[in-house]
Amino acid sequence: MKYLKPMKLYHELLKSNELKRSRLLGLDVGDKYVGLSISDANNKIASPLSVLVRTKQNTDLIASDIQSLISKLTLSGLVIGYPFNRQRSTPDAVQVKCFIDDLTETGKFDDLKYTFWDECFTSKNVEFLLKPLTLHPVQFKTIVDKFAAVGILQGYLDFANRSRDQIQETESFENEN
């Protein structure tokens, strides 16, 4: 797996989209679950996908599931939630880094690119919205993890598309003058 800065990943995606439609997978990595979301073919909108159960023993199974999604859904990269607003040595930050290291060690993702995106309050925002509903705790947690992944990926897509649009506007303005 290869880390790229957020806009570099998006530029790589745009290059690959010239030949075929490719999408991004958003991940909200927790200690017990990994929430997944997926972008549409135009990389404008994130949608919930699923939740994977995470244990120390099932990294290969998670890697196989992600590998299957990559081929089925034409995925070209991962956007992984990361707690930027906190110190890098917090348990949340460490577990995200360990998850990436574990996936890399499987050897199944040598060409896969990924970037980190701020996950600040994504789970808390979803919990706040779901609080009035009467849901079973497992169902509640599953929905929170999926939609936290949507918040991470949608935040990234909004930023990348806004940045791309601003660059295009600047270039067209310079070409007119």
C-alpha positions as CSV (number, residue, x, y, z in Angstrom):
1,M,0.0,0.0,0.0
2,K,1.2,3.4,-0.8
3,Y,0.3,6.6,1.1
4,L,-0.5,9.7,-1.0
5,K,-1.4,13.2,0.2
6,P,-5.1,13.9,-0.2
7,M,-5.0,15.9,-3.5
8,K,-2.3,13.6,-5.0
9,L,-4.7,10.6,-4.5
10,Y,-7.5,12.6,-6.2
11,H,-5.2,13.6,-9.1
12,E,-4.3,9.9,-9.5
13,L,-8.0,9.0,-9.5
14,L,-8.7,11.6,-12.2
15,K,-5.9,10.1,-14.4
16,S,-7.3,6.6,-14.0
17,N,-10.8,7.8,-14.7
18,E,-9.8,8.9,-18.2
19,L,-9.7,5.2,-19.1
20,K,-12.3,3.7,-16.8
21,R,-14.6,4.7,-14.0
22,S,-13.0,4.1,-10.6
23,R,-14.2,4.9,-7.2
24,L,-13.0,5.3,-3.6
25,L,-13.6,3.3,-0.5
26,G,-14.0,5.2,2.8
27,L,-13.0,3.5,6.0
28,D,-13.9,4.4,9.6
29,V,-11.5,2.2,11.6
30,G,-12.5,1.3,15.1
31,D,-11.1,-1.2,17.6
32,K,-14.0,-3.7,16.9
33,Y,-15.5,-2.6,13.6
34,V,-14.5,-1.0,10.3
35,G,-17.2,1.0,8.7
36,L,-17.1,1.1,4.9
37,S,-18.5,3.7,2.4
38,I,-18.2,4.0,-1.3
39,S,-18.1,6.9,-3.8
40,D,-20.3,7.0,-6.8
41,A,-18.7,6.6,-10.3
42,N,-18.3,10.4,-10.6
43,N,-16.7,10.6,-7.1
44,K,-19.1,13.2,-5.9
45,I,-21.3,11.4,-3.4
46,A,-20.4,8.9,-0.7
47,S,-22.9,6.1,0.3
48,P,-22.8,3.6,3.1
49,L,-21.6,0.1,2.2
50,S,-21.1,-2.3,5.1
51,V,-19.3,-2.9,8.4
52,L,-16.5,-5.4,8.9
53,V,-15.9,-7.0,12.3
54,R,-12.3,-6.4,13.3
55,T,-10.2,-8.8,15.5
56,K,-6.5,-9.4,15.8
57,Q,-7.0,-12.8,14.1
58,N,-9.1,-11.8,11.1
59,T,-6.8,-9.3,9.2
60,D,-6.5,-11.7,6.3
61,L,-10.2,-12.0,6.1
62,I,-10.7,-8.3,6.1
63,A,-8.0,-7.9,3.5
64,S,-9.8,-10.5,1.3
65,D,-13.1,-8.7,1.7
66,I,-11.5,-5.4,0.7
67,Q,-9.7,-7.1,-2.2
68,S,-13.0,-8.5,-3.4
69,L,-14.6,-5.1,-3.2
70,I,-11.8,-3.6,-5.2
71,S,-12.4,-5.9,-8.1
72,K,-16.2,-5.9,-7.9
73,L,-16.7,-2.1,-7.5
74,T,-13.7,-0.8,-9.5
75,L,-12.0,0.8,-6.5
76,S,-8.8,2.8,-7.0
77,G,-8.0,4.0,-3.5
78,L,-8.9,4.2,0.1
79,V,-9.8,7.3,2.2
80,I,-9.1,6.3,5.8
81,G,-10.4,8.3,8.8
82,Y,-7.7,9.6,11.0
83,P,-7.9,11.7,14.2
84,F,-5.8,14.7,13.1
85,N,-7.1,17.0,15.8
86,R,-5.5,14.9,18.5
87,Q,-1.9,13.9,19.3
88,R,-0.6,11.2,17.0
89,S,0.1,8.8,19.9
90,T,-3.5,8.5,21.0
91,P,-5.1,5.1,21.0
92,D,-7.4,6.0,18.1
93,A,-4.5,7.2,16.0
94,V,-2.3,4.1,16.9
95,Q,-5.1,1.7,16.0
96,V,-5.6,3.3,12.6
97,K,-1.8,3.0,11.9
98,C,-1.7,-0.6,13.2
99,F,-4.7,-1.5,10.9
100,I,-2.9,0.0,7.9
101,D,0.3,-1.9,8.8
102,D,-1.6,-5.1,9.2
103,L,-3.2,-4.7,5.8
104,T,0.1,-3.9,4.2
105,E,1.7,-7.0,5.8
106,T,-0.8,-9.3,4.0
107,G,0.9,-8.4,0.7
108,K,-2.5,-8.2,-1.1
109,F,-2.4,-4.4,-1.7
110,D,1.0,-3.6,-3.2
111,D,-0.5,-1.2,-5.8
112,L,-3.3,0.2,-3.7
113,K,-3.1,3.9,-2.8
114,Y,-4.6,5.5,0.3
115,T,-4.8,8.8,2.1
116,F,-5.9,9.9,5.5
117,W,-8.8,12.3,6.1
118,D,-9.9,13.9,9.3
119,E,-12.5,11.8,11.2
120,C,-13.2,14.5,13.7
121,F,-16.7,14.0,15.3
122,T,-18.0,11.8,12.5
123,S,-19.2,9.1,14.8
124,K,-20.5,11.7,17.4
125,N,-22.5,13.5,14.6
126,V,-24.2,10.2,13.5
127,E,-24.8,9.2,17.2
128,F,-26.5,12.6,17.7
129,L,-28.8,12.0,14.7
130,L,-29.7,8.4,15.8
131,K,-30.2,9.2,19.5
132,P,-34.0,9.7,19.1
133,L,-34.5,6.3,17.4
134,T,-35.0,3.1,19.4
135,L,-32.5,0.8,17.9
136,H,-30.9,-2.4,19.2
137,P,-27.3,-1.6,20.3
138,V,-25.7,-3.8,17.6
139,Q,-27.9,-2.1,14.9
140,F,-27.1,1.3,16.3
141,K,-23.3,0.6,16.3
142,T,-23.5,-0.8,12.7
143,I,-25.3,2.3,11.4
144,V,-22.9,4.7,13.3
145,D,-19.8,3.0,11.8
146,K,-21.2,3.0,8.2
147,F,-22.3,6.6,8.3
148,A,-19.1,7.7,10.0
149,A,-17.3,6.2,7.0
150,V,-19.7,8.2,4.8
151,G,-18.9,11.4,6.6
152,I,-15.1,10.8,6.2
153,L,-15.4,10.0,2.5
154,Q,-17.9,12.7,1.7
155,G,-15.7,15.3,3.5
156,Y,-12.8,14.2,1.4
157,L,-14.8,14.2,-1.9
158,D,-16.2,17.7,-1.2
159,F,-12.7,19.1,-0.5
160,A,-11.2,17.4,-3.5
161,N,-13.9,18.5,-5.9
162,R,-13.9,22.0,-4.6
163,S,-10.2,22.3,-4.9
164,R,-10.3,20.9,-8.5
165,D,-13.0,23.3,-9.4
166,Q,-11.0,26.3,-8.1
167,I,-7.9,25.1,-10.0
168,Q,-10.0,24.9,-13.2
169,E,-11.5,28.3,-12.7
170,T,-8.1,29.8,-12.1
171,E,-6.7,28.2,-15.3
172,S,-9.6,29.3,-17.4
173,F,-9.3,32.9,-16.1
174,E,-5.6,32.9,-16.9
175,N,-6.2,31.6,-20.4
176,E,-8.8,34.3,-21.1
177,N,-6.3,37.1,-20.1
